[in-house]
């Protein structure tokens, strides 16, 4: 059964760069490792620099279409989809024929009303509807059981709605059969399945009409096939990234997704050696996970303060301590970027 790397402290990373990757773009990387490169700039322009069919997988969590403005920037729901489709055309061009585009996107509410916005569903129909360029290979749902009960007015004050704890994750592809293998993301069997496998199962027909054979207790897989509902609590508070930001006295990115999310899709939809891109990189969790899983990576980010601090994901704590102890100017750079708007 496939497993993901869960260590919080990264191994020492060679920062000399990968010319095979950096030669794909005319722009100079902001920083690079032996397996990837991060770029500061507008993703629309950086996507235009990439050759056709040069990216095997895109995994990204764009700013959502929310009425309330966030510090990392986001569009109003009314203008969101037109804005996003500019990226879609470019992603289609750079994606390999059997590649996939994974989009983690949350919903919103209509301004001042206990009514859900459907902007992200309208976006999906533009991306993969009858006139859309992509196929919807599958819809996934990221359930965060630790999500706060918001919006407070409707959930905790008037008590007329339940908390919104699910993000939609669209898995898009150019063809009907993109690169994918669920054997790479098999999960541990449940206790009930383990008990059934130990005690045996007598074949019979279920009320639904499905025939369950006596081989049900002896599956050929070494784990259970995951559902399209991914339960991941986004509660990590003591990760290497957060500890490094605290030690350097800089602000962490306010909207990070948990490493389990890109880990699942990178393993499911790509193979070692493939190139993974995040066009809204933020703290560059996608790049870090891709490198841990033996993939090459590219990261595009518009805000310098987030890209600068994302570099600590590829530095050991000893390297960070050395910056603090021996190179005060490097620490000053971190503080300067942390103050940027």
C-alpha positions in Angstrom: 0.0 0.0 0.0 1.3 3.4 -0.9 2.2 5.7 1.9 3.1 9.4 2.1 6.1 10.9 3.8 4.9 12.7 6.9 8.1 14.0 8.5 7.9 17.7 9.4 11.7 18.3 9.1 12.9 18.3 5.5 16.0 16.6 4.5 18.8 18.9 3.4 18.0 20.2 -0.1 20.5 20.9 -2.8 19.7 24.5 -4.0 21.8 24.4 -7.2 18.8 24.2 -9.5 17.6 21.9 -12.2 18.5 23.3 -15.7 16.0 20.9 -17.4 13.2 22.8 -15.5 14.6 26.4 -15.6 15.2 26.2 -19.3 11.5 25.8 -19.8 11.0 29.5 -19.0 12.7 32.7 -20.0 12.2 34.3 -16.6 14.8 33.7 -13.8 13.6 31.6 -10.9 13.2 33.3 -7.5 14.8 30.2 -5.9 15.4 26.7 -7.0 16.3 23.3 -5.7 17.6 20.1 -7.2 14.1 19.1 -8.2 12.2 22.4 -8.7 12.0 26.1 -9.2 9.8 28.9 -7.8 9.0 32.0 -9.8 7.7 35.4 -8.7 5.2 36.9 -11.1 1.8 36.8 -12.8 0.9 33.2 -13.5 -0.7 34.3 -16.8 2.6 35.6 -18.1 4.6 32.7 -16.7 2.2 30.2 -18.2 2.8 31.8 -21.6 6.5 31.1 -21.3 6.0 27.4 -20.8 6.2 25.1 -23.9 3.1 23.2 -25.0 2.4 20.0 -23.1 5.3 20.5 -20.7 3.4 19.9 -17.5 2.1 16.5 -16.3 -0.1 17.7 -13.4 -1.3 21.0 -12.0 -2.4 21.0 -8.3 -3.6 24.4 -7.0 -5.9 26.2 -4.6 -6.7 29.6 -6.2 -8.1 32.5 -4.2 -11.8 31.8 -3.8 -14.6 34.1 -5.0 -15.5 35.6 -1.7 -17.4 38.8 -0.8 -15.0 39.4 2.1 -11.5 40.4 1.0 -8.5 38.4 2.1 -5.0 39.7 2.5 -3.7 37.3 -0.2 -6.1 38.8 -2.7 -9.3 37.5 -4.2 -11.9 38.4 -6.8 -15.6 39.1 -6.3 -17.9 36.2 -7.2 -19.4 38.3 -10.0 -16.1 38.7 -11.8 -14.4 35.5 -10.7 -15.2 33.2 -13.5 -14.1 35.5 -16.3 -10.9 36.1 -14.4 -10.3 32.4 -13.9 -11.0 31.4 -17.5 -7.9 33.3 -18.6 -5.8 30.8 -16.7 -7.8 27.9 -18.0 -6.9 28.5 -21.7 -3.2 28.7 -20.8 -3.3 25.6 -18.6 -4.9 23.6 -21.4 -2.0 24.5 -23.7 0.8 23.5 -21.3 -0.8 20.3 -19.9 0.3 17.0 -21.4 -2.3 15.0 -23.3 -2.8 12.6 -20.4 -2.3 15.3 -17.7 -4.7 16.5 -15.1 -5.6 19.8 -13.4 -6.7 19.6 -9.7 -8.5 22.7 -8.4 -9.3 23.0 -4.7 -12.1 25.6 -4.5 -14.4 26.6 -1.7 -17.9 28.0 -2.0 -19.2 31.3 -0.6 -22.4 33.1 0.4 -24.3 35.8 -1.3 -23.7 39.1 0.4 -25.8 39.7 3.4 -28.0 36.6 2.7 -28.2 33.1 4.1 -28.0 31.8 0.5 -25.1 30.0 -1.1 -23.2 31.4 -4.0 -23.0 29.0 -7.0 -20.1 30.8 -8.7 -17.9 27.7 -8.4 -20.5 25.4 -10.0 -20.9 28.0 -12.8 -17.1 27.9 -13.2 -17.2 24.1 -13.5 -19.7 24.2 -16.3 -17.5 26.7 -18.2 -14.4 24.5 -17.6 -16.0 21.1 -18.3 -19.5 21.7 -19.6 -20.7 21.2 -23.2 -18.5 24.0 -24.5 -15.7 23.7 -21.9 -12.2 22.6 -23.0 -11.8 20.0 -20.2 -13.4 16.8 -19.0 -14.5 16.4 -15.4 -12.6 13.2 -14.6 -14.1 13.2 -11.1 -15.4 15.5 -8.5 -13.8 15.2 -5.0 -14.8 16.7 -1.7 -12.4 17.7 1.0 -14.1 17.5 4.4 -12.4 19.4 7.1 -14.1 18.3 10.4 -12.2 21.0 12.3 -13.5 23.9 10.2 -15.0 26.7 12.3 -18.8 27.2 12.3 -19.1 30.0 9.8 -20.7 32.3 8.7 -21.4 33.1 12.3 -24.5 35.1 11.6 -26.3 32.2 10.0 -24.7 29.3 11.9 -24.1 30.3 15.5 -26.4 33.4 16.0 -29.6 32.8 14.0 -29.0 29.0 13.8 -30.6 28.7 10.4 -27.6 27.1 8.6 -25.0 24.4 9.3 -21.3 25.1 9.2 -19.7 24.9 5.8 -17.0 22.2 6.2 -16.4 21.0 2.6 -14.3 22.3 -0.3 -15.0 21.1 -3.8 -12.0 19.7 -5.6 -12.4 19.5 -9.4 -10.2 16.9 -11.1 -10.1 18.0 -14.8 -8.4 16.4 -17.8 -7.9 16.9 -21.5 -8.8 13.3 -22.3 -11.2 10.8 -20.9 -8.4 8.6 -19.7 -5.7 10.8 -18.1 -2.7 9.2 -16.2 -4.2 7.8 -12.9 -3.8 4.7 -10.7 -5.8 4.3 -7.5 -3.4 1.5 -6.4 -1.0 4.3 -5.6 -3.4 5.8 -3.0 -4.8 2.6 -1.4 -5.9 3.1 2.2 -5.6 0.9 5.2 -8.5 -1.5 5.5 -11.2 -0.6 8.1 -11.5 -2.7 11.3 -14.8 -4.2 9.9 -13.1 -5.3 6.7 -10.1 -6.7 8.6 -12.6 -8.7 10.7 -14.4 -9.9 7.6 -11.2 -11.0 6.0 -10.2 -12.9 9.1 -13.5 -14.6 9.7 -14.7 -15.1 6.1 -17.8 -14.1 4.3 -20.6 -16.2 2.8 -21.7 -15.0 -0.6 -25.2 -13.7 -0.9 -27.3 -11.1 -2.7 -27.8 -7.7 -1.0 -31.3 -6.0 -0.9 -30.0 -3.7 -3.5 -29.6 -6.6 -5.9 -25.8 -6.7 -5.9 -24.2 -10.1 -5.7 -21.4 -10.2 -3.1 -19.1 -13.1 -3.9 -17.2 -15.2 -1.4 -14.0 -13.6 -2.6 -15.2 -10.3 -0.9 -13.2 -11.4 2.2 -10.0 -12.0 0.1 -9.5 -8.9 -2.0 -6.6 -8.8 -4.4 -5.7 -5.2 -3.4 -3.4 -4.6 -0.4 -5.6 -1.8 0.8 -9.0 -0.3 0.3 -9.8 1.9 -2.7 -10.3 5.5 -1.4 -13.6 7.3 -1.9 -13.9 10.7 -3.4 -14.6 12.2 0.0 -11.3 13.1 1.6 -11.4 13.7 5.3 -8.5 15.8 6.3 -8.5 18.0 9.4 -6.5 21.2 8.6 -5.3 21.7 12.2 -1.5 21.4 12.0 0.1 23.9 14.3 3.6 22.6 14.8 4.9 21.9 11.4 8.4 22.7 10.2 7.1 25.6 8.1 5.3 27.2 11.0 8.2 26.7 13.4 10.6 28.2 10.9 8.4 31.2 10.3 8.1 31.7 14.1 11.8 31.4 14.6 12.5 34.0 11.8 9.7 36.2 13.2 7.8 36.4 9.9 4.1 35.8 9.1 3.1 32.5 7.7 0.7 32.2 4.7 -2.8 32.6 6.1 -4.5 30.0 3.8 -2.4 26.9 3.5 -3.9 23.6 2.6 -2.7 20.5 4.4 0.1 18.4 2.8 -2.3 15.3 2.7 -4.3 17.0 -0.1 -1.6 17.5 -2.7 0.0 14.3 -1.5 -3.1 12.3 -2.5 -3.5 13.8 -5.9 0.2 13.8 -6.8 0.5 10.1 -6.0 -2.8 9.3 -7.7 -2.4 11.3 -10.9 1.4 11.3 -11.6 4.5 9.1 -11.6 8.0 9.7 -10.3 9.9 12.0 -12.6 6.7 13.9 -13.8 6.5 17.7 -13.5 4.0 19.2 -11.2 3.0 22.9 -11.3 1.1 25.1 -8.8 0.1 28.4 -10.4 -1.2 29.9 -7.0 1.7 28.5 -5.0 1.4 30.5 -1.8 3.6 28.8 0.8 4.5 26.2 -1.9 3.2 23.1 -0.1 2.6 21.6 -3.6 6.3 21.9 -4.5 7.5 20.5 -1.2 5.3 17.5 -1.5 6.1 16.9 -5.1 9.8 16.9 -4.3 9.2 14.5 -1.4 7.4 12.1 -3.8 10.2 12.1 -6.4 8.5 14.5 -8.9 9.9 17.7 -10.4 8.0 20.9 -9.6 7.4 24.5 -10.6 5.7 27.1 -8.4 4.3 30.5 -9.6 3.3 33.1 -7.0 2.4 36.8 -7.4 3.2 38.0 -3.8 6.9 38.1 -2.9 6.4 37.9 0.9 4.8 34.5 0.5 7.3 33.2 -2.0 10.2 34.4 0.2 9.0 32.6 3.3 8.1 29.5 1.3 11.8 28.8 0.9 12.0 27.6 4.5 10.1 24.5 3.4 13.3 23.4 1.7 15.7 24.3 4.5 16.5 22.3 7.6 16.2 24.0 11.0 20.0 23.9 11.3 20.2 25.9 8.1 17.7 28.4 9.4 19.6 28.7 12.7 22.8 29.4 10.7 21.1 32.3 8.8 20.1 33.8 12.2 23.5 33.3 13.8 25.8 34.1 10.9 24.0 36.2 8.4 21.8 38.9 9.9 21.1 40.5 6.5 19.3 37.4 5.4 17.0 37.6 8.5 16.5 41.3 7.7 15.3 40.3 4.2 12.7 38.0 5.7 11.4 40.8 7.9 11.3 43.2 5.0 9.3 40.9 2.8 6.9 40.1 5.8 6.0 43.8 5.8 5.1 44.0 2.1 1.4 44.5 1.2 
